[in-house]
Amino acid sequence: MRLSKIEYMLLRANAANGAIPTERDGFGKERPSEDKEFVIPNLDVFCRGEESDGAQIVRRQSIASVFADVILRQISRLRCAPSRNDNYMFKSSYLCAVIISASAFLLINFVTTGFAQQLSNIPGAFSEAGFGVRPSGMGEAYAALSNDANAFLTNPAGLLLGSRPNFTANYANLFGLVPSSYVGLLYPMAKNYSLGGGFLYIGDDALSEYTLGVSFAYTPPNIPIGDKEIYFDQMSFGITLKGRWASFGNNDDGGENRVTGSGSGFGIDLGYIVFLDRNLSLGVVLRDLINTFNWNSSFSGEYSQGVPATLRVGGAYNLDGLTIAFDLRKSLHDDTDNRAHIGVEKIFFDTVVLRAGFSNNLGTADLNRRWTFGMTFLQRITENYMVGISAAYRVGNVENQVRFGLDLSWGKPKLKPQGRVY
């Protein structure tokens, strides 16, 4: 019986719980017994060493089966802290967050496996050009933050991190030719769910693209199991549903023989954010996991294309008004590149926010480096109303870009412990 390292570790974890017969090796360490029969659901194929055409798929299912069993056993051992104020209960809650987060990452691995070794079918439309002013100023390292009205574009799970309603609007002129504008909204509904939405416009008469949609973030209430409890208040789950529309060939200078047409489609994004402690958060977002777009052209007739799905994994660390964030945009297709993003943000005197960021491709000859800088001036109108005027400047190999924005926050801030959703 030959097992990979991860399979061996998972089997060993089960053995520690008495699910698998064990023996001690020459070094005195326990390991699963090889001379005794044991059968775990979905493990029998690769435990017998069979190598069929479907072995790889069976192996993934088997790992998931054992992993789920280990998770259930570990959750059953969690201790419930005697008080909500007992050191934030990070000992038991942290373990639960790690277990659930590991499950989420395992699920993402299964979901994204199907994209590998495929072409992205890049349509040249609906690209990642509509990031807000704050994300742009931080080098687009925003997957683990997204706690404002930019969450519609960056990570819907971040909606639950916002402390009060927030509206944002921004404008940029891409390549000095193509206007781009975005308006977004974050609105907390209750302590464990929030709503949001956004409208993104990019283009001109030659090609116009519109994206309109809604986002929802939710975390389940803590679940009691006997005298123990599973804590979900360190994490947030989000989803974005968006419609897309486009038209092209409406420019008068295109001539009588210009190609005209239009199209429509939809997309679904999934997001997840977890706090590992008071200051550190991790985020994952799958953009356009499910999507389609149908074109109707005067030249080619009707046809369909897909917007390339993207996976972002990021982290953010906050300490005394200083935020450091990083993102990795993982390539899901053979003809797209991995890209790293890093950004910093610092608040001064509660009125001035300065930002900087950097990003480049990984493992390619063309690194496509970009430096970004941003700032926001905050002005409190009344006790519960705040206005912010923002700008971001990006320096790149192809173009330099300026983006301006306006933010409005209102209402009484939602009180919550640091490092928790509620």
Secondary structure, DSSP 4 states (H G I P E B T S, - for coil): ----HHHHHHHHHHHHTTSS-EEE-TTS-EEE-SSS----TTTHHHHTT---TTHHHHHHHHHHHHHHHHHHHHHTTPPPPS-TTSGGGHHHHHHHHHHHHHHHHHHHHHHHHTTTTS-----SSS-S----HHHHHTTT--TT---STTHHHH-GGGGGG-SS-EEEEEEEEETTTEEEEEEEEEEEEETTEEEEEEEEEEE-SSEEEEEEEEEEEE-PPPEEETTEEE--TTEEEEEEEEEEEEEE---GGG-TT---EEEEEEEEEEEEEEESSSSEEEEEEEEEEEEEEEEEETTTEEEEE-PPPEEEEEEEEEETTEEEEEEEEE--STTS-EEEEEEEEEEETTTEEEEEEEEEEESSS----EEEEEEEEEEEEETTEEEEEEEEEEEESS-EEEEEEEEEEESPPPP--TTS--
